[in-house]
């Protein structure tokens, strides 16, 4: 699934996004495009749970595609 992620401005932010997703699903594969403000995520977790985890980490997000 492809996510649009707000407020991701540095490599530290990209790592925080990855950690937030992998806390929810340790087996998740996450490829972050910091400059594009997106992440491609392969996970067993549902989209709404991902959005909630990212929001809690301080990165409001939207699902662009599943």
PyMOL Python script that loads the backbone (N, CA, C, O; Angstrom):
from pymol import cmd

cmd.read_pdbstr("""\
ATOM      1  N   UNK A   1       0.851  -1.163   0.000  1.00  0.00           N
ATOM      2  CA  UNK A   1       0.000   0.000   0.000  1.00  0.00           C
ATOM      3  C   UNK A   1       0.894   1.221   0.000  1.00  0.00           C
ATOM      4  O   UNK A   1       1.983   1.207   0.573  1.00  0.00           O
ATOM      5  N   UNK A   2       0.434   2.268  -0.640  1.00  0.00           N
ATOM      6  CA  UNK A   2       1.202   3.506  -0.714  1.00  0.00           C
ATOM      7  C   UNK A   2       0.543   4.543   0.183  1.00  0.00           C
ATOM      8  O   UNK A   2      -0.665   4.769   0.117  1.00  0.00           O
ATOM      9  N   UNK A   3       1.366   5.170   1.026  1.00  0.00           N
ATOM     10  CA  UNK A   3       0.872   6.176   1.957  1.00  0.00           C
ATOM     11  C   UNK A   3       1.485   7.530   1.660  1.00  0.00           C
ATOM     12  O   UNK A   3       2.658   7.623   1.298  1.00  0.00           O
ATOM     13  N   UNK A   4       0.697   8.572   1.812  1.00  0.00           N
ATOM     14  CA  UNK A   4       1.189   9.938   1.808  1.00  0.00           C
ATOM     15  C   UNK A   4       1.374  10.320   3.264  1.00  0.00           C
ATOM     16  O   UNK A   4       0.451  10.188   4.069  1.00  0.00           O
ATOM     17  N   UNK A   5       2.579  10.800   3.609  1.00  0.00           N
ATOM     18  CA  UNK A   5       2.902  11.074   5.007  1.00  0.00           C
ATOM     19  C   UNK A   5       3.308  12.538   5.166  1.00  0.00           C
ATOM     20  O   UNK A   5       4.239  13.010   4.514  1.00  0.00           O
ATOM     21  N   UNK A   6       2.596  13.249   6.042  1.00  0.00           N
ATOM     22  CA  UNK A   6       2.883  14.659   6.291  1.00  0.00           C
ATOM     23  C   UNK A   6       4.026  14.820   7.278  1.00  0.00           C
ATOM     24  O   UNK A   6       4.307  13.925   8.075  1.00  0.00           O
ATOM     25  N   UNK A   7       4.680  15.972   7.214  1.00  0.00           N
ATOM     26  CA  UNK A   7       5.681  16.389   8.205  1.00  0.00           C
ATOM     27  C   UNK A   7       6.908  15.487   8.270  1.00  0.00           C
ATOM     28  O   UNK A   7       7.552  15.394   9.315  1.00  0.00           O
ATOM     29  N   UNK A   8       7.235  14.828   7.175  1.00  0.00           N
ATOM     30  CA  UNK A   8       8.412  13.965   7.136  1.00  0.00           C
ATOM     31  C   UNK A   8       9.512  14.736   6.407  1.00  0.00           C
ATOM     32  O   UNK A   8       9.533  14.784   5.177  1.00  0.00           O
ATOM     33  N   UNK A   9      10.429  15.341   7.178  1.00  0.00           N
ATOM     34  CA  UNK A   9      11.375  16.263   6.563  1.00  0.00           C
ATOM     35  C   UNK A   9      12.838  15.831   6.614  1.00  0.00           C
ATOM     36  O   UNK A   9      13.685  16.482   6.002  1.00  0.00           O
ATOM     37  N   UNK A  10      13.153  14.756   7.323  1.00  0.00           N
ATOM     38  CA  UNK A  10      14.559  14.354   7.445  1.00  0.00           C
ATOM     39  C   UNK A  10      14.666  12.831   7.546  1.00  0.00           C
ATOM     40  O   UNK A  10      13.659  12.127   7.620  1.00  0.00           O
ATOM     41  N   UNK A  11      15.900  12.342   7.547  1.00  0.00           N
ATOM     42  CA  UNK A  11      16.117  10.896   7.665  1.00  0.00           C
ATOM     43  C   UNK A  11      15.642  10.380   9.014  1.00  0.00           C
ATOM     44  O   UNK A  11      15.178   9.244   9.106  1.00  0.00           O
ATOM     45  N   UNK A  12      15.748  11.189  10.062  1.00  0.00           N
ATOM     46  CA  UNK A  12      15.233  10.798  11.370  1.00  0.00           C
ATOM     47  C   UNK A  12      13.737  10.580  11.322  1.00  0.00           C
ATOM     48  O   UNK A  12      13.219   9.646  11.934  1.00  0.00           O
ATOM     49  N   UNK A  13      13.039  11.443  10.593  1.00  0.00           N
ATOM     50  CA  UNK A  13      11.591  11.286  10.417  1.00  0.00           C
ATOM     51  C   UNK A  13      11.289   9.988   9.678  1.00  0.00           C
ATOM     52  O   UNK A  13      10.370   9.254  10.044  1.00  0.00           O
ATOM     53  N   UNK A  14      12.064   9.714   8.644  1.00  0.00           N
ATOM     54  CA  UNK A  14      11.855   8.488   7.869  1.00  0.00           C
ATOM     55  C   UNK A  14      12.051   7.257   8.753  1.00  0.00           C
ATOM     56  O   UNK A  14      11.296   6.290   8.647  1.00  0.00           O
ATOM     57  N   UNK A  15      13.059   7.290   9.622  1.00  0.00           N
ATOM     58  CA  UNK A  15      13.275   6.166  10.542  1.00  0.00           C
ATOM     59  C   UNK A  15      12.127   6.044  11.535  1.00  0.00           C
ATOM     60  O   UNK A  15      11.701   4.938  11.870  1.00  0.00           O
ATOM     61  N   UNK A  16      11.626   7.188  12.007  1.00  0.00           N
ATOM     62  CA  UNK A  16      10.493   7.168  12.952  1.00  0.00           C
ATOM     63  C   UNK A  16       9.251   6.576  12.306  1.00  0.00           C
ATOM     64  O   UNK A  16       8.519   5.821  12.946  1.00  0.00           O
ATOM     65  N   UNK A  17       9.007   6.911  11.045  1.00  0.00           N
ATOM     66  CA  UNK A  17       7.871   6.362  10.310  1.00  0.00           C
ATOM     67  C   UNK A  17       8.025   4.849  10.184  1.00  0.00           C
ATOM     68  O   UNK A  17       7.079   4.100  10.429  1.00  0.00           O
ATOM     69  N   UNK A  18       9.214   4.408   9.804  1.00  0.00           N
ATOM     70  CA  UNK A  18       9.473   2.976   9.666  1.00  0.00           C
ATOM     71  C   UNK A  18       9.269   2.263  10.995  1.00  0.00           C
ATOM     72  O   UNK A  18       8.636   1.208  11.033  1.00  0.00           O
ATOM     73  N   UNK A  19       9.789   2.814  12.078  1.00  0.00           N
ATOM     74  CA  UNK A  19       9.631   2.195  13.400  1.00  0.00           C
ATOM     75  C   UNK A  19       8.171   2.117  13.815  1.00  0.00           C
ATOM     76  O   UNK A  19       7.736   1.105  14.362  1.00  0.00           O
ATOM     77  N   UNK A  20       7.406   3.183  13.558  1.00  0.00           N
ATOM     78  CA  UNK A  20       5.985   3.184  13.940  1.00  0.00           C
ATOM     79  C   UNK A  20       5.238   2.066  13.219  1.00  0.00           C
ATOM     80  O   UNK A  20       4.397   1.390  13.813  1.00  0.00           O
ATOM     81  N   UNK A  21       5.545   1.875  11.948  1.00  0.00           N
ATOM     82  CA  UNK A  21       4.887   0.818  11.177  1.00  0.00           C
ATOM     83  C   UNK A  21       5.344  -0.556  11.658  1.00  0.00           C
ATOM     84  O   UNK A  21       4.527  -1.466  11.801  1.00  0.00           O
ATOM     85  N   UNK A  22       6.639  -0.710  11.905  1.00  0.00           N
ATOM     86  CA  UNK A  22       7.152  -2.021  12.304  1.00  0.00           C
ATOM     87  C   UNK A  22       6.821  -2.365  13.751  1.00  0.00           C
ATOM     88  O   UNK A  22       6.890  -3.536  14.123  1.00  0.00           O
ATOM     89  N   UNK A  23       6.467  -1.392  14.573  1.00  0.00           N
ATOM     90  CA  UNK A  23       5.949  -1.716  15.905  1.00  0.00           C
ATOM     91  C   UNK A  23       4.598  -2.404  15.775  1.00  0.00           C
ATOM     92  O   UNK A  23       4.269  -3.309  16.543  1.00  0.00           O
ATOM     93  N   UNK A  24       3.830  -1.967  14.802  1.00  0.00           N
ATOM     94  CA  UNK A  24       2.514  -2.549  14.550  1.00  0.00           C
ATOM     95  C   UNK A  24       2.659  -3.928  13.897  1.00  0.00           C
ATOM     96  O   UNK A  24       1.953  -4.867  14.266  1.00  0.00           O
ATOM     97  N   UNK A  25       3.570  -4.048  12.932  1.00  0.00           N
ATOM     98  CA  UNK A  25       3.821  -5.307  12.232  1.00  0.00           C
ATOM     99  C   UNK A  25       5.328  -5.448  12.033  1.00  0.00           C
ATOM    100  O   UNK A  25       5.878  -4.885  11.087  1.00  0.00           O
ATOM    101  N   UNK A  26       6.007  -6.195  12.917  1.00  0.00           N
ATOM    102  CA  UNK A  26       7.463  -6.336  12.819  1.00  0.00           C
ATOM    103  C   UNK A  26       7.952  -6.890  11.480  1.00  0.00           C
ATOM    104  O   UNK A  26       9.101  -6.652  11.107  1.00  0.00           O
ATOM    105  N   UNK A  27       7.122  -7.610  10.763  1.00  0.00           N
ATOM    106  CA  UNK A  27       7.518  -8.179   9.474  1.00  0.00           C
ATOM    107  C   UNK A  27       7.250  -7.241   8.305  1.00  0.00           C
ATOM    108  O   UNK A  27       7.535  -7.593   7.161  1.00  0.00           O
ATOM    109  N   UNK A  28       6.710  -6.054   8.568  1.00  0.00           N
ATOM    110  CA  UNK A  28       6.378  -5.118   7.496  1.00  0.00           C
ATOM    111  C   UNK A  28       7.631  -4.682   6.745  1.00  0.00           C
ATOM    112  O   UNK A  28       8.691  -4.470   7.334  1.00  0.00           O
ATOM    113  N   UNK A  29       7.480  -4.555   5.438  1.00  0.00           N
ATOM    114  CA  UNK A  29       8.539  -3.998   4.595  1.00  0.00           C
ATOM    115  C   UNK A  29       8.144  -2.561   4.284  1.00  0.00           C
ATOM    116  O   UNK A  29       7.044  -2.303   3.797  1.00  0.00           O
ATOM    117  N   UNK A  30       9.046  -1.629   4.567  1.00  0.00           N
ATOM    118  CA  UNK A  30       8.742  -0.210   4.419  1.00  0.00           C
ATOM    119  C   UNK A  30       9.827   0.440   3.571  1.00  0.00           C
ATOM    120  O   UNK A  30      11.014   0.341   3.880  1.00  0.00           O
ATOM    121  N   UNK A  31       9.406   1.109   2.492  1.00  0.00           N
ATOM    122  CA  UNK A  31      10.327   1.879   1.664  1.00  0.00           C
ATOM    123  C   UNK A  31       9.824   3.320   1.682  1.00  0.00           C
ATOM    124  O   UNK A  31       8.771   3.640   1.130  1.00  0.00           O
ATOM    125  N   UNK A  32      10.613   4.186   2.340  1.00  0.00           N
ATOM    126  CA  UNK A  32      10.209   5.575   2.525  1.00  0.00           C
ATOM    127  C   UNK A  32      10.854   6.450   1.455  1.00  0.00           C
ATOM    128  O   UNK A  32      12.051   6.341   1.189  1.00  0.00           O
ATOM    129  N   UNK A  33      10.054   7.315   0.848  1.00  0.00           N
ATOM    130  CA  UNK A  33      10.542   8.354  -0.065  1.00  0.00           C
ATOM    131  C   UNK A  33      10.352   9.684   0.678  1.00  0.00           C
ATOM    132  O   UNK A  33       9.313  10.336   0.572  1.00  0.00           O
ATOM    133  N   UNK A  34      11.383  10.056   1.426  1.00  0.00           N
ATOM    134  CA  UNK A  34      11.284  11.247   2.269  1.00  0.00           C
ATOM    135  C   UNK A  34      10.997  12.496   1.445  1.00  0.00           C
ATOM    136  O   UNK A  34      10.144  13.300   1.821  1.00  0.00           O
ATOM    137  N   UNK A  35      11.693  12.669   0.332  1.00  0.00           N
ATOM    138  CA  UNK A  35      11.497  13.862  -0.493  1.00  0.00           C
ATOM    139  C   UNK A  35      10.111  13.898  -1.127  1.00  0.00           C
ATOM    140  O   UNK A  35       9.528  14.969  -1.293  1.00  0.00           O
ATOM    141  N   UNK A  36       9.588  12.733  -1.478  1.00  0.00           N
ATOM    142  CA  UNK A  36       8.253  12.656  -2.072  1.00  0.00           C
ATOM    143  C   UNK A  36       7.141  12.632  -1.037  1.00  0.00           C
ATOM    144  O   UNK A  36       5.969  12.806  -1.373  1.00  0.00           O
ATOM    145  N   UNK A  37       7.508  12.416   0.230  1.00  0.00           N
ATOM    146  CA  UNK A  37       6.509  12.390   1.298  1.00  0.00           C
ATOM    147  C   UNK A  37       5.619  11.158   1.265  1.00  0.00           C
ATOM    148  O   UNK A  37       4.454  11.208   1.660  1.00  0.00           O
ATOM    149  N   UNK A  38       6.187  10.041   0.784  1.00  0.00           N
ATOM    150  CA  UNK A  38       5.390   8.815   0.680  1.00  0.00           C
ATOM    151  C   UNK A  38       6.150   7.633   1.268  1.00  0.00           C
ATOM    152  O   UNK A  38       7.352   7.703   1.526  1.00  0.00           O
ATOM    153  N   UNK A  39       5.417   6.554   1.471  1.00  0.00           N
ATOM    154  CA  UNK A  39       6.011   5.279   1.871  1.00  0.00           C
ATOM    155  C   UNK A  39       5.237   4.162   1.195  1.00  0.00           C
ATOM    156  O   UNK A  39       4.008   4.184   1.132  1.00  0.00           O
ATOM    157  N   UNK A  40       5.979   3.187   0.692  1.00  0.00           N
ATOM    158  CA  UNK A  40       5.397   1.960   0.161  1.00  0.00           C
ATOM    159  C   UNK A  40       5.521   0.921   1.265  1.00  0.00           C
ATOM    160  O   UNK A  40       6.618   0.652   1.753  1.00  0.00           O
ATOM    161  N   UNK A  41       4.394   0.341   1.656  1.00  0.00           N
ATOM    162  CA  UNK A  41       4.384  -0.570   2.792  1.00  0.00           C
ATOM    163  C   UNK A  41       3.759  -1.902   2.387  1.00  0.00           C
ATOM    164  O   UNK A  41       2.664  -1.949   1.827  1.00  0.00           O
ATOM    165  N   UNK A  42       4.477  -2.975   2.680  1.00  0.00           N
ATOM    166  CA  UNK A  42       3.935  -4.317   2.523  1.00  0.00           C
ATOM    167  C   UNK A  42       3.750  -4.853   3.935  1.00  0.00           C
ATOM    168  O   UNK A  42       4.720  -5.046   4.668  1.00  0.00           O
ATOM    169  N   UNK A  43       2.495  -5.091   4.313  1.00  0.00           N
ATOM    170  CA  UNK A  43       2.193  -5.454   5.691  1.00  0.00           C
ATOM    171  C   UNK A  43       0.905  -6.260   5.772  1.00  0.00           C
ATOM    172  O   UNK A  43       0.054  -6.205   4.885  1.00  0.00           O
ATOM    173  N   UNK A  44       0.789  -7.006   6.859  1.00  0.00           N
ATOM    174  CA  UNK A  44      -0.451  -7.733   7.140  1.00  0.00           C
ATOM    175  C   UNK A  44      -1.426  -6.849   7.925  1.00  0.00           C
ATOM    176  O   UNK A  44      -2.602  -7.188   8.055  1.00  0.00           O
ATOM    177  N   UNK A  45      -0.943  -5.722   8.444  1.00  0.00           N
ATOM    178  CA  UNK A  45      -1.795  -4.806   9.221  1.00  0.00           C
ATOM    179  C   UNK A  45      -2.767  -4.089   8.294  1.00  0.00           C
ATOM    180  O   UNK A  45      -2.472  -3.870   7.119  1.00  0.00           O
ATOM    181  N   UNK A  46      -3.928  -3.725   8.830  1.00  0.00           N
ATOM    182  CA  UNK A  46      -4.886  -3.006   7.985  1.00  0.00           C
ATOM    183  C   UNK A  46      -4.515  -1.519   7.912  1.00  0.00           C
ATOM    184  O   UNK A  46      -3.811  -0.994   8.774  1.00  0.00           O
ATOM    185  N   UNK A  47      -4.998  -0.875   6.882  1.00  0.00           N
ATOM    186  CA  UNK A  47      -4.662   0.518   6.615  1.00  0.00           C
ATOM    187  C   UNK A  47      -5.033   1.464   7.732  1.00  0.00           C
ATOM    188  O   UNK A  47      -4.270   2.374   8.055  1.00  0.00           O
ATOM    189  N   UNK A  48      -6.191   1.263   8.325  1.00  0.00           N
ATOM    190  CA  UNK A  48      -6.637   2.162   9.387  1.00  0.00           C
ATOM    191  C   UNK A  48      -5.714   2.067  10.603  1.00  0.00           C
ATOM    192  O   UNK A  48      -5.441   3.076  11.253  1.00  0.00           O
ATOM    193  N   UNK A  49      -5.234   0.861  10.913  1.00  0.00           N
ATOM    194  CA  UNK A  49      -4.303   0.694  12.028  1.00  0.00           C
ATOM    195  C   UNK A  49      -2.976   1.388  11.727  1.00  0.00           C
ATOM    196  O   UNK A  49      -2.367   1.983  12.616  1.00  0.00           O
ATOM    197  N   UNK A  50      -2.532   1.313  10.474  1.00  0.00           N
ATOM    198  CA  UNK A  50      -1.304   2.014  10.088  1.00  0.00           C
ATOM    199  C   UNK A  50      -1.460   3.517  10.258  1.00  0.00           C
ATOM    200  O   UNK A  50      -0.588   4.183  10.816  1.00  0.00           O
ATOM    201  N   UNK A  51      -2.581   4.045   9.771  1.00  0.00           N
ATOM    202  CA  UNK A  51      -2.810   5.488   9.880  1.00  0.00           C
ATOM    203  C   UNK A  51      -2.844   5.923  11.344  1.00  0.00           C
ATOM    204  O   UNK A  51      -2.313   6.978  11.689  1.00  0.00           O
ATOM    205  N   UNK A  52      -3.461   5.124  12.196  1.00  0.00           N
ATOM    206  CA  UNK A  52      -3.535   5.458  13.618  1.00  0.00           C
ATOM    207  C   UNK A  52      -2.140   5.427  14.245  1.00  0.00           C
ATOM    208  O   UNK A  52      -1.805   6.313  15.031  1.00  0.00           O
ATOM    209  N   UNK A  53      -1.326   4.432  13.915  1.00  0.00           N
ATOM    210  CA  UNK A  53       0.024   4.333  14.470  1.00  0.00           C
ATOM    211  C   UNK A  53       0.883   5.510  14.023  1.00  0.00           C
ATOM    212  O   UNK A  53       1.651   6.060  14.812  1.00  0.00           O
ATOM    213  N   UNK A  54       0.751   5.890  12.762  1.00  0.00           N
ATOM    214  CA  UNK A  54       1.529   7.020  12.258  1.00  0.00           C
ATOM    215  C   UNK A  54       1.066   8.333  12.874  1.00  0.00           C
ATOM    216  O   UNK A  54       1.890   9.186  13.203  1.00  0.00           O
ATOM    217  N   UNK A  55      -0.231   8.503  13.034  1.00  0.00           N
ATOM    218  CA  UNK A  55      -0.750   9.722  13.661  1.00  0.00           C
ATOM    219  C   UNK A  55      -0.253   9.833  15.093  1.00  0.00           C
ATOM    220  O   UNK A  55       0.115  10.916  15.547  1.00  0.00           O
ATOM    221  N   UNK A  56      -0.244   8.713  15.804  1.00  0.00           N
ATOM    222  CA  UNK A  56       0.233   8.712  17.181  1.00  0.00           C
ATOM    223  C   UNK A  56       1.724   9.066  17.237  1.00  0.00           C
ATOM    224  O   UNK A  56       2.180   9.669  18.209  1.00  0.00           O
ATOM    225  N   UNK A  57       2.477   8.699  16.209  1.00  0.00           N
ATOM    226  CA  UNK A  57       3.903   9.013  16.148  1.00  0.00           C
ATOM    227  C   UNK A  57       4.148  10.450  15.673  1.00  0.00           C
ATOM    228  O   UNK A  57       5.290  10.909  15.648  1.00  0.00           O
ATOM    229  N   UNK A  58       3.076  11.161  15.296  1.00  0.00           N
ATOM    230  CA  UNK A  58       3.215  12.551  14.867  1.00  0.00           C
ATOM    231  C   UNK A  58       3.298  12.750  13.371  1.00  0.00           C
ATOM    232  O   UNK A  58       3.729  13.805  12.906  1.00  0.00           O
ATOM    233  N   UNK A  59       2.890  11.745  12.610  1.00  0.00           N
ATOM    234  CA  UNK A  59       2.943  11.810  11.146  1.00  0.00           C
ATOM    235  C   UNK A  59       1.575  11.510  10.539  1.00  0.00           C
ATOM    236  O   UNK A  59       1.315  10.376  10.137  1.00  0.00           O
ATOM    237  N   UNK A  60       0.698  12.510  10.470  1.00  0.00           N
ATOM    238  CA  UNK A  60      -0.611  12.294   9.859  1.00  0.00           C
ATOM    239  C   UNK A  60      -0.427  11.773   8.423  1.00  0.00           C
ATOM    240  O   UNK A  60       0.442  12.247   7.692  1.00  0.00           O
ATOM    241  N   UNK A  61      -1.238  10.813   8.040  1.00  0.00           N
ATOM    242  CA  UNK A  61      -1.057  10.143   6.760  1.00  0.00           C
ATOM    243  C   UNK A  61      -2.382   9.850   6.082  1.00  0.00           C
ATOM    244  O   UNK A  61      -3.449   9.915   6.692  1.00  0.00           O
ATOM    245  N   UNK A  62      -2.279   9.525   4.800  1.00  0.00           N
ATOM    246  CA  UNK A  62      -3.426   9.102   4.008  1.00  0.00           C
ATOM    247  C   UNK A  62      -3.012   7.911   3.148  1.00  0.00           C
ATOM    248  O   UNK A  62      -1.854   7.781   2.752  1.00  0.00           O
ATOM    249  N   UNK A  63      -3.972   7.059   2.875  1.00  0.00           N
ATOM    250  CA  UNK A  63      -3.717   5.940   1.965  1.00  0.00           C
ATOM    251  C   UNK A  63      -3.929   6.440   0.547  1.00  0.00           C
ATOM    252  O   UNK A  63      -5.007   6.930   0.211  1.00  0.00           O
ATOM    253  N   UNK A  64      -2.896   6.316  -0.289  1.00  0.00           N
ATOM    254  CA  UNK A  64      -3.002   6.710  -1.697  1.00  0.00           C
ATOM    255  C   UNK A  64      -3.481   5.550  -2.556  1.00  0.00           C
ATOM    256  O   UNK A  64      -4.268   5.737  -3.484  1.00  0.00           O
ATOM    257  N   UNK A  65      -2.996   4.342  -2.237  1.00  0.00           N
ATOM    258  CA  UNK A  65      -3.420   3.144  -2.967  1.00  0.00           C
ATOM    259  C   UNK A  65      -3.169   1.933  -2.088  1.00  0.00           C
ATOM    260  O   UNK A  65      -2.298   1.937  -1.218  1.00  0.00           O
ATOM    261  N   UNK A  66      -3.954   0.900  -2.337  1.00  0.00           N
ATOM    262  CA  UNK A  66      -3.797  -0.340  -1.556  1.00  0.00           C
ATOM    263  C   UNK A  66      -3.089  -1.389  -2.350  1.00  0.00           C
ATOM    264  O   UNK A  66      -2.870  -2.494  -1.854  1.00  0.00           O
TER     265      UNK A  66
END
""", "prot")
cmd.dss("prot")
cmd.show_as("cartoon", "prot")
cmd.util.cbc("prot")
cmd.orient("prot")
